[in-house]
Amino acid sequence: ATLLARLSQQDPGLLLLDVRTAEEYAAGHVPGARNIAHDLLPARLAELADARGRDVVVYCRSGRRSAIALETLRAAGFSRVVQL
């Protein structure tokens, strides 16, 4: 409920990150989510530089890929990261 409220208010302190493939994202995603596949995340971290001080919520289909992405982000210095 808190996440939905923040998304509906377009909270600038929140980034919702979909780490599924581009094809999965195109088939349907949470409105407002950015898409970077978990296996491409290490090479594309610079695209998330604006999110370092924000709350980042990471999601995928089952949780496996988002767990990998969570660890990648934490290792890169993102401290406010949670898995949906």
Buried (B, 14 or more C-beta within 10 A) or exposed (E): EEBEEBBEEEBEEBBBBBBBBEEBBEEEBBEBBBBBBBEBBEEEBEEBEEBBEBBBBBBBEEEEBBBBBBEBBEEBEBEBBEBB
